[in-house]
Amino acid sequence: MATMEDNRKEAANGAALAAFLAAGIGAFAVGVIVILNEAGLFAAPALYAPAGGVSGRTTLAVVIWLIGWAVLHRRWKDRQIEGPRVLLLSLILTGLGVVLVLPPVWKLL
């Protein structure tokens, strides 16, 4: 007689991990966009005048985040993905994104 554990199928965790990794990609995108802006290589347009250029930079980062999430979700939604690796990568990307937006870092350029 088969036990309940033998009959149980592992649930796909790809959709959730796609969301985590996309968040890291979006945070890293903000950092890269800020660095490029401060280096004078890219100037995002001000979408909302009182906020200035930050409105364009964050909007672009949100678009990158959504594209990353859509692509990863489509590829991973029915798959079982190795969670610790993806979560670590997401944390690294998020940490780098936070560090890159700090004025002491971008003033080094």
N, C-alpha and C positions, 0 to 999 in steps of 0.2 A: 504494500500500500504506500502510495506516495505521500510524503508529508506536505504540509502547506508551504514550507520554504522551497521545496522543489518546484511547485507549481507557480510560485510567484516570479514574475518577470521584473527585472530591474527597470525602474522608471527612468525615462529620458531626462537628463538634467541640462541638455544643451541650450534650451531656451533661456533658462535662468543664468547660465554662465555666459551666454551671449550678451545679456543685459549688463552683467558685471564688467566684462571686458570692454564693451562699448562705453561704459562710464569712464573707464580708465583712458580710453582713446580720446574721449571728449575733453577730459581734464588735461591730458597732454597736449591736445590741439590748442587749448587756450594758452598754455605756456609758450608753445612754439609761435603762435600768432603774436603774442606780446613781445617776444624776443625779436621777431622779424620787424615788427612795428618800431621798436626802440632802436633797432640797427638802421632804420631808414630803408629797408628792403621791401616793405609792404605797408600800405596805408589803407586800412579798412574805412569805408565811408561811414560818416555819422548818420545813422538811421533815425535817431531821435536827438534833436539838437541840444536839449538840456543835458543829456548824458554824454554827448560828444562821441569820440571815436570808439569808446568802450562798447557802445551799443552795436556797432558794426562788427567788432572783434568777437563779442560773445555770440552774436547771431550766427556768424560764420562757424564758430566752434559748435554750436547747437546743430547746425546742418551736418557737420562732419560726424558728430555723435549719432545723429539719426541715420545717416548713411551706413556708418559702422554697425549700428544695431540691426538695421534691416538686412544687411548682407550676412552678418553672423547668425542672426535668427533663422534666416532662410536655409543656411547651410547646416546648422546644428540642431534645429528644433526636434528632430526625432532621434537624436543620437545620445549615447552615454559618453560624456566627455570627462577626462581626468580633471577633477575639480581643483585640487591644490595648486597645480601648475597655472591654471587660468586665473585663479584668485591671486596668486603671487604676482603674476604679470600685471594684473589689474591694479594691485596696490603699488607696484613699482611705477607704472605709468601715471597713476594719480599723484604719487609723491613727487615725481619729476615735474609734473604739471604745476603743482603748488610751488615748488622751488623756483621754477622758471618765471613765475609772475612776481617774485619778490624784487623790489627795487635794488637791493645790493647786488643781486645776481645780474640783472640786465644793465646795471650801470657799469659793470666790468667791460661791457662792449664799448 
